[in-house]
Structures are given as structure tokens and as C-alpha cells.
Amino acid sequence: MPHITVEMLPGRTPEVKKAIAKEVMERVAPLAKVPADSITVTIHDIAKEDWNQVVEERNHKDEEHLYTYESVK
């Protein structure tokens, strides 16, 4: 079933991360036509100083699968 990875800067509490994961699951479920409990979410904290190397470079290499807000409006 769907697995969603969220990468963001550090600083959120475990409770906030849990709330983010729950919200993502509940919103994706009807769109993907799957039960919310079949969706898994991984949340990775990426340090600001590592962001370009870890996220931006990978996204640039994988632009075919990258969705930004601008690309889906």
C-alpha cells in the first residue's frame, strides 16, 4: 500500500510528527482509494546544513517524480 516519506527541518516534537503522519494518512486515503490504516509514513529530520546535499540534489536527479505545489495547481 502507499508509503509516504516526509523530510523536513528538525524541531518538531514526536507529538507533532504523529499529528502530521495522521493528517497525511487521512487525506491520502480517499485520493488513493485505500484505507488510511494501510498507509505508512516515515518522517526524516534533515539538518539545515545538510538540506541541499540530501534533498535538493536528489530531487534534481529525480525531477520526473517530484511534485511541488506549483506543479500541481
C-alpha positions as CSV (number, residue, x, y, z in Angstrom):
1,M,0.0,0.0,0.0
2,P,1.1,3.6,-0.1
3,H,4.2,4.7,1.8
4,I,4.9,8.4,2.1
5,T,8.2,9.9,3.2
6,V,8.3,13.4,4.7
7,E,11.6,15.2,5.0
8,M,11.7,18.4,7.0
9,L,14.0,20.5,9.1
10,P,14.3,19.3,12.7
11,G,12.4,20.9,15.6
12,R,9.0,19.1,15.7
13,T,8.1,17.1,18.7
14,P,7.1,13.5,18.4
15,E,3.5,14.5,19.1
16,V,3.6,17.0,16.1
17,K,5.2,14.3,13.9
18,K,2.4,11.9,14.8
19,A,-0.2,14.5,14.0
20,I,1.4,15.2,10.6
21,A,1.5,11.5,9.9
22,K,-2.1,11.0,10.8
23,E,-3.2,14.0,8.7
24,V,-1.3,12.7,5.7
25,M,-2.8,9.3,6.1
26,E,-6.3,10.6,6.4
27,R,-6.0,12.9,3.4
28,V,-4.3,10.5,1.1
29,A,-6.6,7.5,1.8
30,P,-9.6,8.7,-0.1
31,L,-7.5,10.0,-3.0
32,A,-5.6,6.8,-3.3
33,K,-8.8,4.8,-2.7
34,V,-7.2,2.8,0.1
35,P,-7.9,2.5,3.9
36,A,-6.0,5.0,6.0
37,D,-4.6,2.2,8.1
38,S,-2.9,0.7,5.0
39,I,-0.7,3.8,4.6
40,T,2.6,4.2,6.3
41,V,4.5,7.4,6.8
42,T,8.2,7.9,7.5
43,I,9.3,11.3,8.8
44,H,13.0,12.2,8.5
45,D,14.6,15.3,10.1
46,I,17.2,16.8,7.8
47,A,19.6,19.3,9.3
48,K,19.6,22.7,7.6
49,E,23.2,22.4,6.7
50,D,22.6,19.1,5.0
51,W,19.4,20.0,3.2
52,N,20.9,20.9,-0.2
53,Q,23.1,17.8,-0.3
54,V,20.4,15.4,0.9
55,V,17.2,16.7,-0.5
56,E,17.8,19.3,-3.3
57,E,20.4,17.2,-5.1
58,R,18.3,14.1,-5.0
59,N,15.2,16.0,-6.2
60,H,17.1,17.5,-9.1
61,K,18.1,14.0,-10.2
62,D,14.5,12.7,-9.8
63,E,12.5,15.6,-11.2
64,E,10.2,13.2,-13.1
65,H,8.8,12.0,-9.7
66,L,8.9,15.3,-7.9
67,Y,5.7,17.2,-7.2
68,T,5.8,20.8,-6.0
69,Y,2.8,23.0,-5.1
70,E,3.4,24.9,-8.3
71,S,3.4,21.8,-10.5
72,V,0.1,20.5,-9.2
73,K,-2.0,23.7,-9.1
